[in-house]
Amino acid sequence: MNFIAFDVAVTFGAATTAGINSLASVGNQQYLTPISAGIPSSKVVKDQQTGFVPKMSTAEYKQLDTVISSVGTEADTPDQQAVQAQDRLMMQAAEIRGVFINWQSYLQCQMISEADYSFIIEFDKLKEAPKERNIYIKNSKLECPKTFVNLISRISKDQTVQYILTLIDDMFEEDKSRVKLFHEYAEANKGVQLWSSFLNLLNRQDIFTVHMSSRIMAKLAAFSNSRLQGSDLNFYLTWLNNQLTVSGNDYLQSVINVLQTILRVDDYRLAFVQTHGIKGLVDLLNAKVSFQLQYQITHCLWLLAFNPTIATKMNEHNVIPVLADILRDSSKEKVTRIVLATLRNLLEKPSPFEVQGNALAMIHSKVMSMLIVLENKTWADEDIKDDIEFIHDKLSQNLHNLSTFDEYAGEVKSGHLEWSPVHRSERFWRENAAMLNENNYEILKILLQLLSDSRDPLVLAIAAHDIGEYVRHYGSGKRVIEKFGGKERVMQLMTHSDQQVRYEALLAVQKLMVHHWEYLGKQVPNENEKQGVTAKK
């Protein structure tokens, strides 16, 4: 028999015929709770003992619990209700729970075995009785994962697959330790490809099936000691990262929920970063998303920053200036809390020799002035005060030890250039121009990148000015700038709409082309001066 052809013909019995009201059939409230609802304190401890969460120190567990424990208690608040309403996957799941599946039809056509039929019929009967269902699952042992893996492998009808996946997800959401049953079943039956069973569903046309499979994959990968590895891991994380860039993605909330689960495991963090995942998250934050998505995306960054290697390099993606902007504008305590916790990780996790770059970026992003404002506010969460004090102390220590060039480098790395005294200091450029060549021209390359990427006229003007000063005071500066294509970038700015940008670009081009620097100020009159206007610098 052609199973697929028959499967398409199998129909759902009407919900009304089965006496089921799709809205009333949602059952226990906990089925509706998205991953982002967090893990209560007692659950974190339990999971730590059973090995179902990533390896962290006791202090890190406490910090993890402090930041997100309150989220799990927000299910009755208007904000949390709004989150559930916005999560399209959860809304569809609520409707799917109410359908009636004619399992008898699948049995009669030999698409499922007698054993699978017996299990799923009894499981369905206990859908509204969690205590009895829990006993049934425990007594059934590996029969439970065997049945569900068989069902998703042998049935292709979208509506039936949706229902099966929703049952699996509800089962895991109710008790995360049940994930272990599926891994035990796969271990005991070497022919069973557990990961492939769900990864293959990511290629389906039905969007609900795709995203519910991803949600289940995250739980299978995060809530056990069995790790997703190799090409399977790369495929899954690349798929998740690609979902961050889908325009108008109705399931974006679900994608972020999944990342909040998967990134709890340190083994997956570096792999996600290698798929350029941080850029995807930062781009979303720059897109001015809702405060709830701000919170969840920043939560992902916070989890990533537990890894010292990632925390050291994270600001290469301009994370700190973006978080500083959110911190300045946020009116939600939960958003402020997770931003501060992320900034703390970026100062706490790197080694003492590597933390200075992050500290400089925070200083130049005006984080210290924000902390002063935040210190005078009243917070429901006392740990916010602790994070504020920690960050302030760390930044103060680094500020005290900074050299003038350190300050300059930090300003450039932050991407927020201002006319601070060093830019106009003859002595600074005479003593430090060659320092722009260090670490494979790191600071110089950032300046050149700002000339291409920035839309801020002030940043463009200062960057062009600094390129000119570098050429002026470093003997091989012209050759280096031309090697990196900097001359063309500066010349393009000579036609910029902003007069100060045009002036600094013109002066920089002159420095790239002539040797008698002392005459340039006389030869190139400032356009502001022509018009009787003094530029603000």
Secondary structure, 3 states (H helix, E strand, C coil): CCHHHHHHHCCCECCCCCCCCCCHHHCCHHHHCCHHHCCCHHHHHHHHHHCCCCCCCHHHHHHHHHHHHHHHHCCCCHHHHHHHHHCHHHHHHHHHCCCECCHHHHHHCCCCCHHHHHHHHHHHHCCCCHHHHHHHHHHHCCHHHHHHHHHHHHCCCHHHHHHHHHHHHHHHHHCHHHHHHHHHHHHHCCCCCHHHHHHHHHHCCCHHHHHHHHHHHHHHHHCCCCCCCHHHHHHHHHHHHHHCCCCCCCCHHHHHHHHHHHCCCHHHHHHHHHCCHHHHHHHHHHCCCCHHHHHHHHHHHHHHCCCHHHHHHHHHHCHHHHHHHHHHHCCCHHHHHHHHHHHHHHHHCCCCCCCHHHHHHHHHCCHHHHHHHHHCCCCCCCHHHHHHHHHHHHHHHHHHHCCHHHHHHHHHHHCCCCCCHHHHCHHHHHHHHHHHHHHHHHHHHHHHHHHHHCCCHHHHHHHHHHHHHHHHHCCCHHHHHHHCCHHHHHHHHHHCCCHHHHHHHHHHHHHHHCCCHHHHHHHCCCHHHHCCCCCCC
